[in-house]
Amino acid sequence: MWALIGGIIAVVLGVLLAALRWWQATKYVITGGIVILLVLGGLVAVASGISDIKDRLAEKKEKEQEKEKESAQGPESAEKPAAPKE
């Protein structure tokens, strides 16, 4: 409970100091932060896209291998049901 109250007080004081006393410095930090977040967000999006492409290629390759195995087995090599026990 005390941590929550202390956190709220710290946020309010930080916003007041940033808005009133150090506005120019705060503006530079915010504008720099936006640029950094855009660059990092773009890198994450590119990495995610590359990973997605790799997953799709691996899935496609796996499906092709399954089709090759099925076509190589043929109908005569299909498993026969087990004989019933008497």
N, C-alpha and C positions, 0 to 999 in steps of 0.2 A: 504494500500500500504506500509506504513512504517512498519507495523507488519510483512509483508512478507519479506521485506528487512532485518529487524532485525532478523527474524527467520533464513534466509539463512546465515547471518553472524555468528549467534550462532552455527549453524550446522557445518560450515566450521571451526570455532575456536575449537569446541569440537572434531572434527575429527583430526585436526592437533595436539592438545594437547594429545589426546588419542594415536595417532600413534607415535608421536615423543618423548614426555616427559614421559608419564606414560604407556608405552607399556605393561610392566609386569602386572600392576594392571588391565589394560584394558583386557588383555588376560584372567586373572582369572575371571573377571566379565562376559565376554562373555562365557567362558566355563561353569561357574556356571549357567548362564542364559539359556544356551542350555539344561542343565539337568533339570532345573525347568520347562522350556517350554515343554519338552518331558513328564515329569510327569503330568503336568496339561493337556496337550493335550490327554494323555492316559486316564485320569480321565473323561474328557469330552466325549471321545469316548465310554467309558464304560457306562456312564450315558445315552448317546444317544441310545446305543444298548439296554439297559434295558428298556428305554421308548418305543422303537420301539417294543420290545417283548410284553410289556404290551398292547400297542395299538392293535397289531395283535390278542392277546388273547381276548381283549374286543370286537373287531370286529367279531371274530369267534363266541363268545358267543351271541352277538346280532343277528347274522344271524341264529343261532340255535333257538333262542327264536322266531324269525319271522316265521321260518318253523313250529315250534310247534303251533303257533297261527293259521297259515293257515291250518294246518292239523286238528286242533281241531274245526275250524269253519265248515268245510265240505262244500259240494256244495249247500245244501238246505238253508244254512244261508247266502248265498251271497246276496248282496244288489240288489234289483230289481229296474229297472229304474222307475222314477216318471211318473205317468200318465199325458198325455198331458192335458193342460187346454183348456176348450172350451169357 
